[in-house]
Amino acid sequence: MGREDILRFIGKDDVQVEEAPWGPNEWISRPGLTDAEHLMLVRVNMPPGEAHAFHRHPAMEEIIYVISGQAEQWVDREKQLLGPGDSAHIPVDMVHGTYNAGDDELVFLAILSPAVLEGPALVDVSEEEPWKSIRSQRPLKSD
């Protein structure tokens, strides 16, 4: 996208869809789509049984806001079930993971900041201890 293609108003047909291992990401705001330098917004549509397994964003913080479905949300070594209207804040460089905990599609918004950064945006730690086995060690708070 050239500078003339940068959007101020993002219609549903302007959203950039990106396939991810956990389901489609619908980018509503990110560099190249909007002129944002400090915020990114993505709507994630996660099918049942899928997850954005444990990872961290070395230079970004994040807010996850659930629109529909049920998320098993981890922030560091704590987890909680989140439903529509619930949210979680993830500080910079903190390990977290989002798992679809229901039988329906999980839809949530992820707000990330900053939008422009140096270095990797995401580091997957799902195959490292304690993250690769921690989910089986602790019951959910609502159990």
N, C-alpha and C positions, 0 to 999 in steps of 0.2 A: 504494500500500500504506500502510495506517495503521500506527501504532506496534505494534498488536496483531498485525500480519501479519509482523513482522520475525522471521526464522528463526534458530535456533541450530543446527538440523540440517537439511541440505539434501539431500533425496532426489532421485532422478533425475527425478521428475515436478515438482519445484519449480524446476528450472533454467529460467531465462528465455532463450529462443531469440530472437536478433536477426539478421536477414539483413544481411549486409555484402557489399560488392562482391567480396571474396575468398572468400566462403563463409559458412556459418552460424557465428555466435558463440553459444556456450552459456555464459551467465553463471551461475557457481556462487556467487560472492560479489561484491556491489557495493552501494553505498548504495541503500536502498529494499528490497533483498532480504534483506540481513543488516544488522547494526548496525556493520559494519566502517567505521572511519574511516581506517585506515592501509593496508589491503590490499584488492586486487581480484583475482579469479581468474576466468579465462575459458578454456574449451576451444574451440579453433578447429579447424574441419573444412574444410580447403582442398583443393578438387578439383585434379586434374592441370592444369598450365598456368596456375594462378592465383597471385596474389601479394598480399601487403600491401606495396605498393611503398614506396619510401623516404619516411620520415616521422620526426618527432621528437615527444617529449612534453616540453614546456617545463618542467613541474614534477614529472614522475614518472620514476622508474627502473623497470626491467622485467627480469624473468628469463623466458626462453623455454625450455621443457623439451619435447623431442620425445617423443611417445608412439609414433607409427608413421609410416612414410613417410620421405622424405628432404627436408630443407630446405637451400636455399642461403641461409645466414644472413649478412647484412651487419651489421657494427657499425662505424660510421664508414666508413673506406675499406678495411677488412679484411673478407674473406669466408671462410667455411668451410662445408663440407658437414656437416650434422648429421643423425644417425640416431637411432633409438630409444635413450633413455637419455642422450643428449647435451643440453647446455644452453648458453645464452649469457646474459651479463649486459650490459644496456644502461644506462649511467649517465644521469642526468638530462640532458635536452635534447640527447642525442646522436642523430644521424641513424642510422637502421637500416632494414632491410627484410628481409622473409621471403618467399622464393619457393619454390614447390613444384618441386623438382628431380627428381622421380620420375614414374613412370607410374601410381602409386597415390595415393589420397587421403593428404594430410599432416595428421596430427592432432597438435596440440601444446597445451600449457598456457602461458598467459601470466599471470604474477603481476606486478601493477603496484602501485606505492605512491607517494604516498598515494592513498586512495580519494576523499577530499574535498579539493578544491583550488579556487583561483580562476583564472580565465583559461581558455584553450583546453586541452583534454586532448590534442589531437593537431593537428599542423601538417603537411600534406602538402607535401613538397619534391620529389616525383618528376618534376616538369616543370622543375626548376631544374638548372642545371649546378653541379657536375659529375655530379649524381645521375642525370640523364636519359640519360647516355651511358656511365657508368662500368662498367656490367655487361659491356659488349662490349670493354672495355679490358684486363681482367685475367683470366687463367685461374684456375680453382679450385686450391687447394693440392694436391688429390689428382690433378690432371690430369698 
